[in-house]
Amino acid sequence: MIIDRFRVSSTLREIIENTGWLFGLRILRILFALFVMAWVARYLGREQFGILQYCLAFVGLFGPLAILGLQGIVVRDIVRDPGAKDEILGTTVVLRLAGGLTGFILVLLAIYFVRRDDSLVRMVTGIAALTLFLQAFDSIDMWFQSQVQSKYTVIAKSVALVVANLLRILAIVMEAPVTAFAATLVVDVIVAGSGLVIAYRSQGHRLRDWRFSMARAKSLLSQSWALILSGALAIIYFRIDQVMLGQMAGDEEVGVYSTAVRLSEVWYFIPVAIATSVFPALIKARLRGEEIYYTRLQQLYDLMAWLGLVVAIFFTFASDKVIVLIFGEEYAAAGPILSVHIWAGVFIFLKVAMSRWLINEGKLNFLFISSGLGAVVNVALNLVMIPRYGGMGAAVATVISYAIAGLFSCFLYRPTWSNGWMMIKALLIPFRALAHMAKRGGGKSNGGAGRDSGADNGPGEISEIDNGHDE
């Protein structure tokens, strides 16, 4: 019956509720943060804002040492073995504390040699680098992800963001220097971590039950080394453009470029929220059989493509007006840059989905290969294009490198060919939808013949991420 076809399983209800929390509060956070960021950009001006963004990008290059590529692996292990959660979480926190401290020390050494004569940049970078080891308790988020309860993480991080942004507003009112804005990042991480601890304890769990296991640490690191390296390479092609702009074109150019990047990347939470919520269901779908597993995966790719294309097309035509409206005429040059950079998001949306498949299939080495290729291409293109075209050259380099890392690299490794074709199919979803509508129209003219014939369901597919019964 038709009602049976649209029955919502408990798994899908959990996904919808979890994604709803991730989307709802995150949108409020984005609107508030975007308002404050625009205010900060106007207050600091292009050069000072550029210094802040350069320093954040520089610290970001060392972020993989703090994260250690553990997120997807830890979520997967907790889903598979819930009884070992205390050992898994305890070991993860210790590893991330060690990695974050290592990253902090390396940041201080690196910025000293890169900007030896710029004490302000070194100071801002050092303050921002404190976040690397302070975010270790963000590991609790992995527990909530495994239970499809991301609302607790969203609430904790929303409170943190509100507190940090109120401090930024206070800093503007008090006419504080740029270092004060770097300090608010530290406050953000501390408040978010404290909120996660409170939420975790409120669910009846205790931190004192956590335990470190050397065997577990070796197991996690042996699985995550490819993710650590691929994360490092991914950060290079995510953030190296701003660092190279600062070195080759000056901090003011970074200030202009970073406004476009912020508006372009602000949407990246969408694929992460969806993939985070769907990942446990994909793990279960794999156990049911390949047919349902790859059907769900194609639906996920289709959804990512739809969302990425909608965002990209809108900003292609509205970028100039949006930039001026939010940041003011001083940053008007960022409009054309945004209209180009926004297309990188389409490939990010798809790659986020692909990364969950790679984790589930244990093909983590490919993340290293694809990220490495993207990083090499991005650096090479930036070396050629930034001196000639400044921020616009960096934007073009970003789009090309993201496309290579997120899609075209799939065709360099035979086991990922099928996913490459699935992503290409997803990018063609507007045409598939039109073809489906035309086919349905033809079916209606023939008395409804062919309805529900099992043909490609176009955009309707994405509403059924998992509507089989739980087993």
N, C-alpha and C positions, 0 to 999 in steps of 0.2 A: 504493500500500500504506500501511497505518497507520504503519509505520516511516518511510516516506518523508515522511509528513505532519509527523512530529515530528523530522525531521533538523535538527540545529543547525548553522547555517552558521558560517563563520569570523567573520563580522561579529557575529553574536549572541554567540558565545563571547567575543569581545573586550569586548562591552558587559557581559555578565554578570560577567566577571572584573574589569573596570574598576569597575563599580558595586559589586561585592563588596568591593573595596578601599576604596572611598569609604564604604560602609556599615560594614564591620567595624571599622576603626580609628576611624572617626568616632563610633561608638557607645561605644567604650571612652573616647574623648576626652570625650564628653558626660557619661558617668557620673562620670568623675574630676573634670571641671570643675564639674559640678553639685554634687558633694560639697563641693568647695572653696568654690564660690560661697555655698552655704548656710552654711558655716563663717564666711566673711567677713561675710555678712549678720548672723549671730548676734553676731559679735564687734563689728562697727561699730555695730549698733543701727539703728533705722529712720531716724533723721535723718542720721547720717553715711553710711549706705549709700545713702540718697536723694540726698545730695550727689554721691557718686561716680557714680550712675546718671544724674543730671541732667547732669553734666559730659560723660559719654560720649555722651549723646543730643545735647548741644549740638555737640560735635565732629562727630558723625555727620551733622549737617545740612550740613557742608561736605565730606563724603566724596566726592560726585560729582566735585569738582574734582580729586581725586587719582586717581580711577578713569577719568574722562573717557569713560565709556561705550564703552570700546574692546574689552572682553573678547570678546563674540560676533563682532565684526567681525574682530578679529585671528585668532581661531580659524578663521573661515570663509576668510580670505585665505590662511592657511598651508595649509589643506586643498586649496584650489584651486591654489596656486602654492608648493609646498614649497621650490623652489629659491631663493625670495626670503626665506626665514625670517630670515636674519641682518639683512637690511635692515628687515624688519618688526619684529623684536624690538628691535633697536637704536633704531629710531625711537620705538617704544612706550615704552621705558624713559625716554628723554629727555623725552618729552611728559609722562609721569606724574611725573617728578621736578619739572618746572616747575609742573605743576598742583598737586602736593602742597605745594610751597613757597608757592604763592599761597594755597592753602587755610589753611595754618598762620598766615600773616600776617593773613588775614581773621578767623580765629577769635580771635586775640589782640585785635584791634580791637573785634570784636563783643562779646566777653564783658566787656571793660572798660566799655562803655556800658550793657550789660544788668545787670551786677552790680558797679557802680562801688564800692559800699561793702562788698563781701564779698571780702576778699583770699584767703580759703581757696578759694572757688569758682574765682577767677581762676587761682590757682596749679595746682589740680588740672586745670582745663581746659587750661592751657598745656602741662602735662606730657603729657596724653593727646593733644594736637594734634600732638606730634612724630611720631606714627605716620603722619600723612598723607603726608609725603614719604619716610619710611623704607620704606614698603611698595612702592616702585617696582619692586624686583626680584621682586615677586610676579608680574610679567609673564611670568616663565619658566613659570608654571603654564599659560599659554595654549598654549605649545608642547606640553606634556604632554597637555593636553586634545585638541589637534589630532591627536595620535598615539594617543589612547585609552589613555594610560598614567598615569592619575591616581594610581596607587599611590605614585609618587615624591613627588607633592605632599602626599598624605595622611601619608606617613612624616615628611616635613620639618615639616609643621605639627603633627603629633602630638608630635614631639620638643620643638618650641617650646612647645606647650601644657603639656607635663609640666614643663619647666624653669620656665615662668612660674608655674605653680600651686605648685610646690615653694617658689618664692620667696614666694608669698602665704602659704603655711603658715608659712614662717620669719618673715614679717612679723607674723603673728598671735602666734606664740610670743614674739617680741621686743616685742610690744605697740606696734607701729609705728603712726604716724598714717595718715590716709586718703591722703595724698600718696604714700606708699610703694606702695599698691595701684595707683595710676595709673601709677607707674614700671614696674610689672611688665608693663603693656601694651606699653611700648616694647621691653622685653626680648623679649617674645613675637614682635613683628614682626621684630626683628633676627635672632633665631635662626631663624625660619621662612625669611627671605630667604637667610640663609647656607646653610641646608639645601637650598634649591632650586638655588642656585649649584653646590653640591657634586654634587647629583644630575645636573644638566645636564652638568657636566664629566665625570662618570663615564660618560656615554653617548657620549663622544668629541667633544662640542661645545665650542667655545671662545668665551668672552666677547669676546676681542680681535677675533674675526671680525665682531662686530656693527658696523654702520655706520648713521649717521644720514643720512636723506634728507629734504631739505626738501619735495621733490615728494611723497614717501610721507606725510610729516606732514600736508601739506595735504589729501591724499586721505583719510587716516584721519579727520581732524577734520571734513572736509566731510560724511563719512558719519555721524560720531558725534555731531554737534551736537544732533540730536534726542534721542539717548540721554543726553547730558550733561544737557540740560534735563529730560527725563523722569526721569532718575535723581535730580536735585535735587528735583523734585516728589514722586517716590516716597519719598525720604527724609523729606520734610515730613510725608507721611501715615504714615510708619513711626515717626518719632521726635518729631514736634511735640507729641504728646500728653504725653510726659514733660516736655518743656520748658515747655509751657503749665501743666501741673500744678504744676511748681516755682514758676512765677511767680504762679499764681492760688490755689493751695491749700497751698503750702509743701513743703519738702524731705522732711518725714516722710511726707506722702501719696505722694510719688514713691517713697520706699523701699518702701511697701506695694505700690503698683501695679506697680513694676518686677519684683517677685518673680513676680507673675502673668504679666507680659509675657515674662519669661525662660523660664518653663516652657511658655508658649504658643508662643514663637518657636523654641525649641530643636529643634523638628521640621522647621524650614524647610530644613535641610540635605538632607532626603530628596528633595524635588522637584528641587533644584539638582543633587544627585548623579546622579539619573536623567537629567535633561535634558542634563547635561554629557556623560554617556556615550552618549546616544542621538543627540545633535546631528549628529556626523559621518555617522551612518547615514541620518539624515533628509535631509542634503544629497545623499547618493548616491541615495536613493530618489526624490528629485525629478527626478533625471536619467533615471530609468527610466520615469517616466510619472506622470500625476496620480492614477490609480486607486490604485496601490500607495502613493504618497506620502500621500494623504489617509486611506487605510486605516491606515497606521502612525501618523498623527497622531491619529486617533480612538482608537486603542489606547493611545497615550500619555495622552490626556485621561482615558480610562477608568481607567487605573492611578492617575493623580493623584487622581481623585475617590474611588476606593476608599480609598486611604491617608488622604486628608484627612478623610473621613467617619468612618473608624474611630477616628482620634485624637480628633476633636471629640466623638464620642458618649461615648467612655470618660471624658474629662475633664469632660464635663457632669455626670456623676454622681459622679465620684471626686475632684473638685477640692479640696473642703474637707479631706479626709483626706490628700491628697498634700501640700498646702501645709503643714499642721501637722507632718506627718512629716518633711518636708525642712527647713523654715525655723523651725519652732517656733510656739508659741502667740502669740508677739508679732506674727506676720504672719498670723494667722488670718483677718483681714479681707480678705485677698487671694483667699480661696477662691471666693466668689461672683463676683469680678471675673474670675478665670480661667475659670469655667464659661461666661462670655459671650465673653471675648476669644478663646478657643480656636477659635471658629467663623470668625474671620477667616482662619485657616490654610487652610480649604477653598478659598477664593478665591485665596489665594497659590499653592497647589499648581497650580491651573489656569492662573494667569497666567504662572507660570514656563514652562509648556509653550507657551503662546501666544506668549511673547516670542521663543522659538526660531523659531516660524513667521514672525513679523514680520521677524526678522533675515534669514531665508532668502529671504523674498519682497521684501525691500527696502522694507517698509512701516513704516519706523522713526518716521515722523511721528506715527503713531497712538499710539505709546508716550507721546509728549509730550501728546497730547490726553487719553488715559485717565488718565495720572498727574496731569495738571493738574486734571482734574475731581475725582479722588479727593482731592487736596490741598485744593482749595477747600471741598469738602464736609466734610472732616475738621476743618479749622480753624473753619468756621462752626458745626458741631455742637459742637465743644469749647468755643467761646465761650459757647454756650447751656447746655450740659449740665454742664461742670465746676463752675461756681459752685453748681449745684443738687445734683449727685449725686457730685461728686468723682471718684474713680477709676472707679467704675461708669459714670458718664457718659462718661468717656474711652473705656472699653471698648466701649460701645454705638456711639459715634461711629466707632471704629476698624472695627468689623465692617461698618457701613453703608458707609463710605468704601471699604473693600477690595472689597466686593461691587460697588459702582459702577465702580471702576477696573478690576477684574479680569474682570467679566462683562457687566454691563448697558451699559457704554460701547460694547461691540461693536455695539450696535444703533443707534448714532448715526452710523455710518460704513458705507456699503453694502458695500465690499469685505470687511469683517470680519463681516458678518451670518452667513455660513456657519460661522465659528469660534464665534460666540455660540451658535448652535444645537447645534454639536458639544459645547460645554461643558455646555449644558443636558441634552443626551442623556447625557453622562457622569455628571452629578449624579443622573440617574434610573437609574443602573446597578444599584442594589439591586433595583428593581422589574423591570428587564430580566432580571436573573439569575433572579429567581423565576419570571418568565414563561417563560424558557428551560428551567428545571428542570421546570416543569409540562408544557411542550411535549414535552420528552424523555421524561417519564414517560408521556405519552399515546402517544408513538411506540413505547415499549417494549411497552405494552399491546396495540398493533396489530402486534406482531411485529417491532418495530424500524423500521417504515416511517417515512420522513422523517428518519432519522439523517443527519447531515452534509448537510443539505439546503441549506446556505448561508445559513440564517437567522442572525439576530443571535446571536452566541456568548456573550453575557454576559461574565462575568469570565474565561472561558477565552481571550478575545481577548488579554488583556494578557500572556499568556505567549509571544506570538509577535510581539515588537516588530519583528524582522527575520529571518524564516527563509526568505527567498528566497536564491538563490545569488548570490555576488558576481560582478560582471561587470567 
